[in-house]
Amino acid sequence: MTPLEIGVLLHYYTTPGDYAGVSNVFDYHCPPGPWQECLRKFIDSGLLRETLPDEVSTQRLHLAERGRAYVEAIMAVPMPQKVWVTEYPTAFKYR
């Protein structure tokens, strides 16, 4: 997953409102950009969903339950810690 894709999912997880330029995703006359391909991929994979007809919202896209679960799984990964892989001896033995 690219930083752009992570940023898009985090946007929909944390921010009310659409990602910048989301209306161009549905305009098939616009040449596709990386973020348009990203949004389309997320819609097709079920991470984002379009606003339902009976939903009252100014947003065109929403984070689907699958997308919410994915973001929460990313956030559950602990921060890496620097540890020594090899333990060094505390005292040297001479022969």
LUMTI-154091 format. One record per atom (N, C-alpha, C, CB): residue number from 1; residue in one letter; atom name; x, y, z. Coordinates in steps of 0.05 Angstrom, whole numbers, plus 32768, in hexadecimal, padded with zeros to 4 digits. Glycine has a CB too. Example, Ala and Ser with C-alpha at 12.3 -4.5 7.8 and 13.67 -1.06 7.14 Angstrom:
BEGIN
k|r|a|c1|c2|c3
1|A|N|8108|7F8E|809C
1|A|CA|80F6|7FA6|809C
1|A|C|8108|7FBE|809C
1|A|CB|80E2|7FA7|80B5
2|S|N|8101|7FD3|808E
2|S|CA|8111|7FEB|808F
2|S|C|8102|8001|809D
2|S|CB|811A|7FF4|8072
//
This chain:
BEGIN
k|r|a|c1|c2|c3
1|M|N|8011|7FE9|8000
1|M|CA|8000|8000|8000
1|M|C|8012|8019|8000
1|M|CB|7FED|8000|8019
2|T|N|800B|802C|7FEF
2|T|CA|801B|8044|7FED
2|T|C|8014|8059|8002
2|T|CB|8018|8050|7FD1
3|P|N|8026|806C|8007
3|P|CA|801F|8082|801A
3|P|C|8006|8091|8011
3|P|CB|8036|8095|801C
4|L|N|8002|8094|7FF7
4|L|CA|7FE9|80A2|7FEE
4|L|C|7FD1|8092|7FF6
4|L|CB|7FEA|80A5|7FCF
5|E|N|7FD1|8078|7FF3
5|E|CA|7FBA|8067|7FF9
5|E|C|7FB5|8068|8017
5|E|CB|7FBF|804B|7FF0
6|I|N|7FCA|8067|8027
6|I|CA|7FC6|8068|8044
6|I|C|7FBA|8084|804C
6|I|CB|7FE1|8064|8053
7|G|N|7FC4|8099|803F
7|G|CA|7FBA|80B4|8044
7|G|C|7F9C|80B7|803D
7|G|CB|7FCA|80C8|8035
8|V|N|7F94|80AA|8027
8|V|CA|7F78|80AC|801F
8|V|C|7F66|809E|8034
8|V|CB|7F74|809F|8003
9|L|N|7F6E|8086|803C
9|L|CA|7F5F|8077|8050
9|L|C|7F5E|8086|806A
9|L|CB|7F6A|805B|8054
10|L|N|7F74|8092|8073
10|L|CA|7F75|80A1|808C
10|L|C|7F63|80BA|808A
10|L|CB|7F91|80A9|8093
11|H|N|7F63|80C6|8072
11|H|CA|7F51|80DE|806E
11|H|C|7F34|80D6|8073
11|H|CB|7F54|80E9|8051
12|Y|N|7F2B|80C0|8067
12|Y|CA|7F0F|80B9|806A
12|Y|C|7F0A|80AE|8087
12|Y|CB|7F07|80A4|8056
13|Y|N|7F1E|80A4|8094
13|Y|CA|7F1B|809B|80B0
13|Y|C|7F18|80B2|80C3
13|Y|CB|7F32|8089|80B8
14|T|N|7F26|80C8|80BE
14|T|CA|7F27|80DE|80D1
14|T|C|7F18|80F8|80C9
14|T|CB|7F44|80E5|80D6
15|T|N|7F12|80FC|80B0
15|T|CA|7F09|8116|80A7
15|T|C|7EEE|8114|809A
15|T|CB|7F1D|8122|8094
16|P|N|7EDB|8124|80A2
16|P|CA|7EC2|8126|8094
16|P|C|7EC6|8135|807A
16|P|CB|7EAB|8133|80A5
17|G|N|7EBB|812C|8065
17|G|CA|7EBF|8139|804B
17|G|C|7ED0|8127|8038
17|G|CB|7ECD|8154|804E
18|D|N|7ECD|812C|801F
18|D|CA|7EDB|811C|800B
18|D|C|7EF8|8123|8008
18|D|CB|7ECD|811F|7FF0
19|Y|N|7F07|8111|7FFE
19|Y|CA|7F23|8115|7FF7
19|Y|C|7F24|8129|7FE0
19|Y|CB|7F32|80FA|7FF0
20|A|N|7F38|813A|7FDF
20|A|CA|7F39|814F|7FCA
20|A|C|7F37|8143|7FAE
20|A|CB|7F54|815E|7FCD
21|G|N|7F25|814F|7F9F
21|G|CA|7F22|8146|7F83
21|G|C|7F13|812D|7F7E
21|G|CB|7F3C|8144|7F77
22|V|N|7F04|8124|7F92
22|V|CA|7EF6|810A|7F90
22|V|C|7EE1|810B|7F7A
22|V|CB|7EE8|8103|7FAA
23|S|N|7ED6|8122|7F73
23|S|CA|7EC2|8123|7F5E
23|S|C|7ECD|811B|7F43
23|S|CB|7EB6|8140|7F5C
24|N|N|7EE7|811F|7F3F
24|N|CA|7EF4|8118|7F26
24|N|C|7EF6|80FA|7F22
24|N|CB|7F0F|8125|7F23
25|V|N|7EF4|80EB|7F38
25|V|CA|7EF5|80CE|7F37
25|V|C|7EDE|80C3|7F26
25|V|CB|7EF5|80C1|7F53
26|F|N|7EC7|80D0|7F28
26|F|CA|7EAF|80C7|7F1A
26|F|C|7EAD|80D4|7EFE
26|F|CB|7E97|80CD|7F2A
27|D|N|7EBF|80E6|7EF7
27|D|CA|7EBF|80F2|7EDD
27|D|C|7ED2|80E2|7ECB
27|D|CB|7EC7|8111|7EDE
28|Y|N|7EC7|80D2|7EBA
28|Y|CA|7ED8|80C0|7EAA
28|Y|C|7EE5|80CE|7E93
28|Y|CB|7EC8|80A9|7E9F
29|H|N|7EE0|80E9|7E8F
29|H|CA|7EED|80F8|7E7B
29|H|C|7F08|8104|7E85
29|H|CB|7EDB|810F|7E71
30|C|N|7F0C|8104|7E9F
30|C|CA|7F25|810D|7EAB
30|C|C|7F3A|80F8|7EA8
30|C|CB|7F21|8116|7EC9
31|P|N|7F53|8100|7EA2
31|P|CA|7F68|80EC|7EA1
31|P|C|7F6D|80E2|7EBE
31|P|CB|7F82|80F7|7E95
32|P|N|7F71|80C8|7EC2
32|P|CA|7F74|80BE|7EDD
32|P|C|7F8F|80C6|7EE9
32|P|CB|7F71|80A0|7EDD
33|G|N|7F8E|80CF|7F02
33|G|CA|7FA7|80D4|7F11
33|G|C|7FAA|80BF|7F26
33|G|CB|7FA5|80F0|7F1E
34|P|N|7FC1|80BF|7F34
34|P|CA|7FC6|80AA|7F48
34|P|C|7FB0|80A9|7F5E
34|P|CB|7FE0|80AE|7F55
35|W|N|7FA7|80C0|7F67
35|W|CA|7F93|80C0|7F7D
35|W|C|7F78|80B7|7F72
35|W|CB|7F90|80DC|7F89
36|Q|N|7F72|80BC|7F58
36|Q|CA|7F59|80B2|7F4D
36|Q|C|7F59|8094|7F4B
36|Q|CB|7F54|80BF|7F31
37|E|N|7F70|8089|7F42
37|E|CA|7F73|806C|7F41
37|E|C|7F71|8060|7F5C
37|E|CB|7F8D|8064|7F34
38|C|N|7F7C|806D|7F70
38|C|CA|7F7B|8064|7F8C
38|C|C|7F5E|8063|7F96
38|C|CB|7F8C|8076|7F9E
39|L|N|7F4F|8078|7F92
39|L|CA|7F33|8079|7F9B
39|L|C|7F22|8064|7F8D
39|L|CB|7F27|8094|7F96
40|R|N|7F26|8061|7F73
40|R|CA|7F17|804D|7F63
40|R|C|7F1E|8031|7F6D
40|R|CB|7F1E|804F|7F45
41|K|N|7F38|802C|7F73
41|K|CA|7F40|8012|7F7D
41|K|C|7F33|800C|7F98
41|K|CB|7F5F|8011|7F80
42|F|N|7F32|8020|7FAA
42|F|CA|7F25|801C|7FC4
42|F|C|7F07|8018|7FC2
42|F|CB|7F2B|8034|7FD6
43|I|N|7EFA|8025|7FAF
43|I|CA|7EDD|8020|7FAB
43|I|C|7ED9|8004|7FA1
43|I|CB|7ED2|8034|7F96
44|D|N|7EE9|7FFB|7F8D
44|D|CA|7EE7|7FE0|7F82
44|D|C|7EED|7FCB|7F96
44|D|CB|7EF9|7FDE|7F6A
45|S|N|7EFF|7FD0|7FA9
45|S|CA|7F07|7FBB|7FBD
45|S|C|7EF6|7FBC|7FD6
45|S|CB|7F24|7FBF|7FC4
46|G|N|7EE4|7FD0|7FD8
46|G|CA|7ED2|7FD1|7FEF
46|G|C|7EDD|7FE0|8007
46|G|CB|7ECA|7FB5|7FF7
47|L|N|7EF3|7FEE|8004
47|L|CA|7EFD|7FFE|801A
47|L|C|7EEF|8019|801C
47|L|CB|7F1B|8003|8017
48|L|N|7EE6|8024|8006
48|L|CA|7ED5|803C|8005
48|L|C|7EBB|8035|7FF8
48|L|CB|7EE4|8054|7FF6
49|R|N|7EA6|8044|7FFF
49|R|CA|7E8C|8040|7FF2
49|R|C|7E81|805B|7FEA
49|R|CB|7E79|8031|8005
50|E|N|7E70|805A|7FD6
50|E|CA|7E63|8073|7FCD
50|E|C|7E4B|8078|7FE0
50|E|CB|7E59|8070|7FAF
51|T|N|7E43|8091|7FE1
51|T|CA|7E2C|8099|7FF2
51|T|C|7E13|808B|7FE8
51|T|CB|7E28|80B8|7FF1
52|L|N|7E04|8080|7FFA
52|L|CA|7DEC|8072|7FF3
52|L|C|7DD6|8086|7FEB
52|L|CB|7DE2|8060|800A
53|P|N|7DC3|807F|7FDA
53|P|CA|7DAF|8092|7FD1
53|P|C|7D9E|809D|7FE8
53|P|CB|7D9C|8084|7FBE
54|D|N|7D99|808D|7FFD
54|D|CA|7D88|8097|8013
54|D|C|7D98|80A4|8029
54|D|CB|7D78|8080|801F
55|E|N|7DB3|80A6|8026
55|E|CA|7DC4|80B3|8039
55|E|C|7DC5|80D1|8035
55|E|CB|7DE1|80A7|8038
56|V|N|7DC3|80E0|804B
56|V|CA|7DC6|80FD|8049
56|V|C|7DE3|8104|8050
56|V|CB|7DB2|810C|805D
57|S|N|7DF2|810C|803B
57|S|CA|7E0E|8112|803E
57|S|C|7E18|8123|8027
57|S|CB|7E1E|80F8|8041
58|T|N|7E2B|8134|802E
58|T|CA|7E38|8144|8019
58|T|C|7E50|8135|800D
58|T|CB|7E40|815F|8023
59|Q|N|7E58|811F|801A
59|Q|CA|7E6E|810F|8010
59|Q|C|7E66|80FD|7FFA
59|Q|CB|7E7A|80FF|8027
60|R|N|7E78|80F9|7FE7
60|R|CA|7E73|80E7|7FD1
60|R|C|7E7B|80CA|7FD9
60|R|CB|7E81|80F0|7FB8
61|L|N|7E91|80C9|7FE9
61|L|CA|7E9C|80AF|7FF1
61|L|C|7E9D|80AD|8010
61|L|CB|7EB7|80AA|7FE5
62|H|N|7E9B|8095|801A
62|H|CA|7E9D|8090|8037
62|H|C|7EAF|8078|803B
62|H|CB|7E81|808B|8044
63|L|N|7EBB|8076|8052
63|L|CA|7ECB|805F|8059
63|L|C|7EB8|8048|805F
63|L|CB|7EDE|8065|8072
64|A|N|7EBC|8032|8052
64|A|CA|7EAB|801A|8057
64|A|C|7EB5|800C|8070
64|A|CB|7EAB|8007|803E
65|E|N|7EA5|7FF9|807A
65|E|CA|7EAD|7FEA|8092
65|E|C|7EC7|7FDC|808D
65|E|CB|7E97|7FD6|809A
66|R|N|7ECB|7FD1|8075
66|R|CA|7EE4|7FC4|806F
66|R|C|7EFC|7FD7|8070
66|R|CB|7EE3|7FB7|8053
67|G|N|7EF8|7FF0|8066
67|G|CA|7F0C|8004|8068
67|G|C|7F12|800C|8084
67|G|CB|7F04|801D|8058
68|R|N|7EFE|800F|8095
68|R|CA|7F01|8016|80B1
68|R|C|7F11|8000|80BF
68|R|CB|7EE5|801A|80BF
69|A|N|7F0A|7FE7|80BA
69|A|CA|7F19|7FD1|80C6
69|A|C|7F36|7FD1|80BD
69|A|CB|7F0C|7FB6|80BF
70|Y|N|7F3B|7FD7|80A4
70|Y|CA|7F57|7FD8|809A
70|Y|C|7F67|7FEE|80A8
70|Y|CB|7F57|7FDC|807B
71|V|N|7F5C|8006|80AA
71|V|CA|7F6A|801C|80B7
71|V|C|7F6F|8015|80D5
71|V|CB|7F59|8036|80B5
72|E|N|7F5B|8009|80E2
72|E|CA|7F5F|8002|80FE
72|E|C|7F74|7FEC|8101
72|E|CB|7F45|7FF9|810A
73|A|N|7F77|7FDB|80ED
73|A|CA|7F8C|7FC6|80EE
73|A|C|7FA7|7FD3|80EB
73|A|CB|7F87|7FB1|80D8
74|I|N|7FA9|7FE7|80D9
74|I|CA|7FC2|7FF6|80D6
74|I|C|7FCA|8004|80F0
74|I|CB|7FC0|800A|80BE
75|M|N|7FB6|8010|80FD
75|M|CA|7FBC|801F|8115
75|M|C|7FC3|800D|812C
75|M|CB|7FA4|8030|811D
76|A|N|7FBB|7FF3|812B
76|A|CA|7FC1|7FE0|8140
76|A|C|7FDD|7FD5|813F
76|A|CB|7FAD|7FC9|8140
77|V|N|7FEB|7FDA|8129
77|V|CA|8007|7FD0|8126
77|V|C|8018|7FE1|8139
77|V|CB|8011|7FD2|8108
78|P|N|8027|7FD4|814B
78|P|CA|8038|7FE3|815E
78|P|C|804F|7FF1|814F
78|P|CB|8043|7FD0|8174
79|M|N|8058|8006|815B
79|M|CA|806F|8015|8150
79|M|C|8088|8003|8152
79|M|CB|8074|8030|815E
80|P|N|8099|8002|813E
80|P|CA|80B1|7FF2|8140
80|P|C|80C4|7FFD|8155
80|P|CB|80C0|7FF1|8125
81|Q|N|80D2|7FEB|8162
81|Q|CA|80E6|7FF3|8176
81|Q|C|8101|7FEA|816E
81|Q|CB|80DE|7FE8|8192
82|K|N|8115|7FFA|8174
82|K|CA|8130|7FF3|816E
82|K|C|813B|7FE0|8184
82|K|CB|8143|800D|816C
83|V|N|8142|7FC9|817C
83|V|CA|814D|7FB5|818E
83|V|C|8166|7FA9|8181
83|V|CB|8138|7F9F|8196
84|W|N|8178|7F9F|8192
84|W|CA|8190|7F91|8188
84|W|C|8188|7F75|8181
84|W|CB|81A6|7F91|819C
85|V|N|8190|7F6C|8169
85|V|CA|8189|7F51|8161
85|V|C|819D|7F3D|816D
85|V|CB|818A|7F4F|8142
86|T|N|81B6|7F45|816E
86|T|CA|81CB|7F34|817A
86|T|C|81D3|7F40|8194
86|T|CB|81E3|7F31|8167
87|E|N|81D4|7F2F|81A9
87|E|CA|81DD|7F38|81C3
87|E|C|81FB|7F36|81C3
87|E|CB|81D1|7F28|81DA
88|Y|N|8208|7F4B|81CC
88|Y|CA|8225|7F4C|81CD
88|Y|C|822D|7F42|81E9
88|Y|CB|8230|7F68|81C8
89|P|N|8244|7F34|81EB
89|P|CA|824D|7F2A|8205
89|P|C|8255|7F42|8217
89|P|CB|8265|7F17|8202
90|T|N|8250|7F3E|8231
90|T|CA|8256|7F54|8244
90|T|C|8273|7F53|824C
90|T|CB|8244|7F52|825C
91|A|N|8280|7F3C|824A
91|A|CA|829C|7F3A|8252
91|A|C|82AB|7F29|823D
91|A|CB|82A0|7F2D|826F
92|F|N|82C3|7F30|8237
92|F|CA|82D3|7F21|8224
92|F|C|82E3|7F0C|8232
92|F|CB|82E4|7F34|8213
93|K|N|82E6|7EF5|8226
93|K|CA|82F7|7EE0|8231
93|K|C|830F|7EDD|8220
93|K|CB|82E7|7EC5|8233
94|Y|N|8326|7EDD|822C
94|Y|CA|833F|7EDA|821D
94|Y|C|8349|7EBE|8221
94|Y|CB|8354|7EEF|8226
95|R|N|8356|7EB2|820D
95|R|CA|8362|7E98|820F
95|R|C|837F|7E9A|8212
95|R|CB|835B|7E87|81F8
//
